[in-house]
């Protein structure tokens, strides 16, 4: 029986991760990049982890998400290096670059919640949280004064902090109560925002907590609250996957099954200059405007993505870029995207501030499908700049200012790729929610919250810069452009999509300069 080459074994893994026939993928991989075969960051992360664990091989993330054919990238796979050993936890250490950027703003908290349906074993949950904090150094990291600034101290032991929120009356926030919310999940998030400092902001303790709120009989909301110096969205999703898998093992009578994971140094130490070059980003008080898409539009987006050979998130990003580029007169629109930083070809299961916001240059040219593939390749190019040319990436990315007072870019995030819409573990069904805590790193950000089930997007906007009426029109324009994009033929010039909508029922945008919209 012929021996399989490492590249052939990697192609089989890639086909399994992507849900494709292995022979079909092998035929297309010689001439197509991973991302134009339907690859996403989530699939890239799973492929890298499985390649390391099953084959002992490592693949560079920026190459995997870049413009080169998948077969060429897999041919360059190297033996996966073991993760660096854990450092002693007793010493006070200086902040890592990613932590330093995030720690510039004490309001930079994130909340990723799971709406749990089914009987919840709180004792098992506490067991899992304790074991999870033992596993991850990042969940045991406290921040304390160090020299003229702030340092980090990893606690030897930190039981998983579980705070139980009241499930009835609104919580007082200073002199004003939190207004009641008709949606129980939104109400729980409002209570959590009011108690954020008590739950996860105690001096000398890690800025991390899990908050539990009862939503009704057999329903709970469990929220992972963390400062951005502890974890970014990619790491938060890792925490949830491991938490639920460990919970299932415990309720079945086994141990959580965790071993010690690499710490933040394993990720942050790889490319410190990439984060240092970014500098601390300002934050804005923001409001959130969520809006649903009907199933027919979702299906049309998926069909367009399959035709062009790109992920559905690239179609949504392309529509966002078209909206932003309509008044700019530019050949390319820079849109900030959050990308993971990883050390070389190693795939590390670490909880860390391992994300970086960089600009993807969306070029408004060519035919519809050419444009969509170009947007897909912009992800890989942004990763390459992040790794190899941090100062150049800064010049190209943050030079595109939205307003004279701020260098922050508009953002796009596909958070639906971090976790499935629903997951079942240990007798529980989990449905994930991303909370909005009232601040954000950009003047405008379009985020995909859900896709497969009940597609939901949101626009976070800074009312000091973008009036609410303008934000409403911006959402209407996103819907219109997305519909036009999925109706466009593959060979239609993308210039045809840059005209203003004037669609019935949608107010036309004002002329450039009338309302301070991003890039307009």
N, C-alpha and C positions, 0 to 999 in steps of 0.2 A: 504494500500500500504506500503510495507516495507521501512523503513528509510535507506537511503544510508549512508554508513560509510564515514568518511573523506578520507580514502584510496581509496575507489571506486570512489569518486568524483575526486580525484587527477589523478587516472588512466584514467578517461574519458578525463580530460584536457590534459594529456600527449598524449593520442591517437590523439586528435584533433590537437595538436601542431606538432606532428610527421607525420600526414597524414596517420595513421594506423587505421584499424578497432578496435574498443574498445574491442570486445571479443577476437580477436586475440592477442592484446597486453596483456590483462589480463592473458591469458594462458601462454604467454612467460615470463611475468615479474617476475614470481616466481623463475625463474632459470637463468635469463640473466640480466647483467648490462645495464643501460640506453645507454651507448655509443656503446655497441654491438647490440643494437636494432636500431641503426641508429641515436642515439642522438649526437648532436653537441653542442658547446658552445652557438651558437645562439639559438638553440631550448631549451637548458637548461635555458638561460636567459628569454626567452618568457614564459616558463612554470613557472618559479619562480615568474615573475611579475603577471601572470594571477592567480596563486594560492593565492598570497597575496591580489589581488584586488577582486577576485570573491569569495574566500573561507576564507580569513583571515588566511591563513596557510603559513608557511615558511619552506623551504627545504634547507639544507646545500648544497652549490655548490660542495664542494669537495666530498661529499658523492654521490651526484647525478652523478658526472662524474667519480666516483671511481669504484672498481671492485665488489661491492656488488650488489645482485639482485635488480632491480628497485622496486619490491614490498616491500622489506625490508626497503629500503630508504624512500619510501612514508609512510610506517607505522610509521616512526619516525618523521613525520612532526609535527611542533610545532606552536602554535599561533604566527602569525607574529607581531613583535613589531613595534610600530609606529616609523617613522624616527625621529631622534633627532631634536629638534627645531633649527631654524637658529640662528647663533650667531650674536651679534651686529656687524655691518660692519664698524664702525668708528675706531676701534682699530688697531694698527700695531701689527701684530702677527709674531711669528717665522715661518719659513718654516715647512711644514709637511714633513715626511720622503720621500715620493715619489717625492715631489717637490724638495727636497734637492738633491736627486740623479740626477734628470733631469737637475737641474740648474747648475750642474757642467760643462756644455758645452753649450755655447751660440749659437752653431750651430744646436742644437737639435730641429729643426722645422719640422713639418709635414704639408703636404697639401693633403687634400681629396677634390676632385673636382666633380662637376656634369656638364656634357654636356647637356644643356637644349635645347630642340627643341620645338618650339611653341612660341606664343606671350607672352613675359615677361612683366609683370606689375611692373616696378621698384618702383613705389610708394608703392604698396602693399608689395613688398619685403622689403623695408626700414621699414615699419610698423612692419613686422614680426621680423626682426632682432632686432629692439628696444625692442620688447616684449620678445624675447628670451634671450637677455642680462639681462632684468629685472628678468626673471625667474631663471637664473642660476648664482649663486655667482661666479662660476669658470670663467665665461666669463667676469666678472667685476674685476678680481683680478690683481692688479699691483704689481710689485716687486721693492722694494726700499732698500737702505742701512739700515741695522738694526744691531746695535752693531758692531761686527767685521765682519759681513757677510751681508747676504741679508734677508730681511723680506718681508711679503706680506701685502698688504693693499687692502681691498675690497671697491671699490667705491660705493657710494650710488646710483649713476646714471651714466650709460655709454651707450649712444646711440650706436646701432649696427654699428660698423665701416665698411662702404662699400667703397672700393677703386675701381675706374674704370680705367682699364689698357688701354693703347693705342692699337689700333687694326691694326696698319700698320707697320711702319718701326721698325727694331730691336732697342731695348733699349740699350743705352750705359751703360756698366758696367765698370766704371773707364776709362782707355785709350782704352780698347778693346770692340768693340760692340759684342752683343750676336749674334752668327751666325744664319742665317735664317734656319727654320725647315720646311720640306715639310708637316708635319702633323700639322694642326692648333692647336690641343690640346697641342702637345709637344712644339710648338712655344709659346703658351700662358704660359705654365709652365716655359719655359726659361726666358721669360720676367719677370715673377713673381719672379723667383730665383734671377734675377739681381736687383729687387726692393724690396727684402725681408725686409731690414732694414727700408725703408721708409714706407712700407705697415704695418708691424706688429712689428717693433723693436724700436718704439719711447720711449725714457727714460720716466719713470713715468707713462706710459700708459700700460694697459694690453697687453701682447704679443699675441694678437688675432686680426684677421681681416677677412673680406670677400672681395674677389677681383673678379671683374666682367670684363670679356673680351668678345668682340663681335667676333664671329667666321665666321659670314656670315649672310645672310638674314634669320631671324627666328631662329638663333642659337647663344647661348651664353655659356660661360664657367664660372660657379660660383665656386670659390674655398674657402674652409674653411682653413685658415692658422692659425696655433697655435703652440706655444712652447710646448714641452713635459711636462713642469711643469704645464701646464694648463689642458691638456687632453691627453689621449692615444687613440689608435685606437678604442677601445670599446666606449669611450665617444664621439669621433668624429662621429661615426655612429649614436649614439643617437641624436646628434645635427642635423644631416641631416634628420633623420626621423621626428623629431619634427618641423624642419624648413619647410619641404615640406607639412606636415599636416596642419601647421598653415597658410601657404601661400594659400592652397586650401580653408580654411575657410574664409580668408580675401577677396579673389577674388570673393567669393560667397556672400559677403556682411555682414559677421559676424566678430566678434572679433577673434583674434588668439586663444583664449581659454586656455591660459596658467595660471597656478598658481605657486607660489613660490616652488622651488624644494630644496631638501636638498643640503647643500654645500659640499665641499671636505672633511670637517672634518668627515662627516658621513661615508665616505669610509676609509679615511686614518687613522682615529683614531682606527679602529678595530684591525689591526695587524701591528703596527708601527715597531715592531722588524723584521718583515719579509723583509721590505724594507731596514732597516738599515743594516741588515746582508749582503745585496748584495754589498754595496759600490758603488761608482761612476764608471760606466763602461767607458772605453775609446771609442773614436769614430775614424773612419777611413775615409779617402777620398775614395769614392767608385765609380765604374762605374756600369751601369745597362745593362744587356743583356737579352732582352725580347725574348721569343720564344713561338710559338703557338703549340698546339696539335690538330691533326685532330679529327673530330667528332667520327670516329670509335674507336680511342684510348680512348677518353673520355667515350664513351659508354661501352667499355671493362672495364675501371676502375670502372664505376658505377656498372656493373654486378658483378665484383669481390668483391666490397664493400658489395653488397646485399648478396652474397653467404656467406661471412665471418661474416656478421652482424656488419659492422663497417661503419663509415662515409667515403666518398670518400677521404677526407683529410688525413685519416689514411693510405690509400693505397699510396698516394703521399709521405707522410712522411716516410713510410716504404721503398719506392724506394730510397729516399734521404739517409736514414740510411744505406742501402745496398751499395750504391756508396761510402759513407764515410768509411764504415767498411771493404772494400775489402783489403786494405793494412794494417789495424791496427792490425790484429791478435787478437782483443779483442772479448770477448763474448757479450759485450754490447757497443753500441755507444751512447754517450750523445749528444743530439741535443737540443739547446736552443729553447724554445717555449714561446710565450707571453701569460700569463694567467691573468684573471681578479681577483682582490682581492675584496671581498665583506664582510661586517660585518655579520658574522654568517649566519643565515637563512634569513636575511632581503634582499629584492631586492630593490635597491636604484636607482632612476633615477637621478643620479648626474653627472655633468661634472667635472671630476677630473683626476688626474694622477693615475688612479686606476689599471694600469697594472704592472706586474712584469715578468721579463725574468728569467726563471728557466730551468734547464735541465730535459728533459725526457729521461730516460735510455731505449733505444730501444734494446732489447735483440735479438741477431741473433741466434735463436735456434728454433728447432721443425719443424713442417710442415708449409706449406705456410699459411694456415688459422690460425693456432696456433700463428704464428709469427705476423700476422696482428692483431689478438685480443690482443696480448701482447702489441703491439704498442698503441692500443686504451687505454688499461688500464694504460699505462705509463703516460697518461695525468692526470688521477685521482690521481695516486701516486704522481706526481709532485705537484698537488694542495694540497694534504695532507701534503707534506713536507713543502710547502710554509706556510701553516697555523700553523702546530704544531712543526716543527723542522727547524726553519730558519737557525740556524748555521750549522746544519747537512746538510741541503740542499745545503748550500754554499760549504761545504767541498766536497760533492759528485758531485756538478755541476761544480763549477768553478775550481776544481782541474784538470779537463781535459783541459790542455792548447793546443792551436793550434800551437803556436810558443813561443819560450822562452820569447819574449818581451811582450806578451799579454795573459791575462787570458780569453779573450772573447771567447765564444763558437760559433760554427756555428749555424745558426738559421733556423727555418722553421716557416712560417706564412701562414695561410689560410684566407686571407683577403676577399675572395669571400663570406665567411660566415657572414661578418659584415653587408652587405647590398645586396639587390638583384642586379643583373646586370642592370636591368632597372626598373623604377617605374614611374607611371603617377599620377600627382597631378595638380589640378587647370588648366587644359588645357596644361600642360607641360609634356613632357617625359624626364626623367632624366636618363642618363647613367653615371656611376661613374668611376672615374679614380684616381689612386694613383700616385702622382708625385714623382719623384726622384730628390732630391735637392743636390746630390753630396757627402753626408756623410752618414755613417751608423754605427751601434753599433757592427758590426762583420766583420770578414775577408771574410766570405761567407754566404749568406742568400738566401735560395730558398723560393719564395713567390708565392702563387696562387692568381692572380689578378682577373681572371674571370674563370667561369667554365661552366655554363649552355649554354650561348651564346658565341660562338667564344672563346673556352678555351685558356687562356693566362697565362703563368707563367713567372717569371723572376729570373735571378741570379744576385744579387748584390755582387760584389767582390772588394776587396781592391787591386789595381794593384801594390802597394808596396810589397805585399806578394804573390799574385797570378797573374802571367803574363796572358795577354789577351789570348794568344794561349792556355794556360792551362785551362782558363775559357771556351773557346770554346769546348775543349775536355771534360770538366766536364759536360757541357750541353748535348753533344752527349751521354755521358755515362748515364746521367739521363734518356734520351729518351729510350736508349737501355734496361736499367734495368727495367724501367716501362713496356715496352712491354713484357719482359721476365716474369715479375711478374704476369701480367694479363693472360699470357698464361699458367702459372704453374698450375698444378692440386692442389686441396685443400690438398691432403695428400703428395705432393712432399716435400722432405727435403729442407729447406731453404738454406742449404749449397750449393745446386746446383746453386743458384743465386749469389753466391759470386765469381764465376770465372770471369776473365776478358772477355770482349765481343769479341774483335777481329772481330767485325761485318764488313761486306763490307761497305766501305764508311765512317767508323769511325776510326780515328787514335787511336791505342791502347795507354793507359796511359803509361807514363814512369815509371820506377821502383821507389819504394819508396825512397824519399830523393832527386830525380833528380829535381823535381819541388816542391816548397813548398805548396802542397795542404793540406787543413785541414784534420787532423787525418790520413794522409798518411805518 
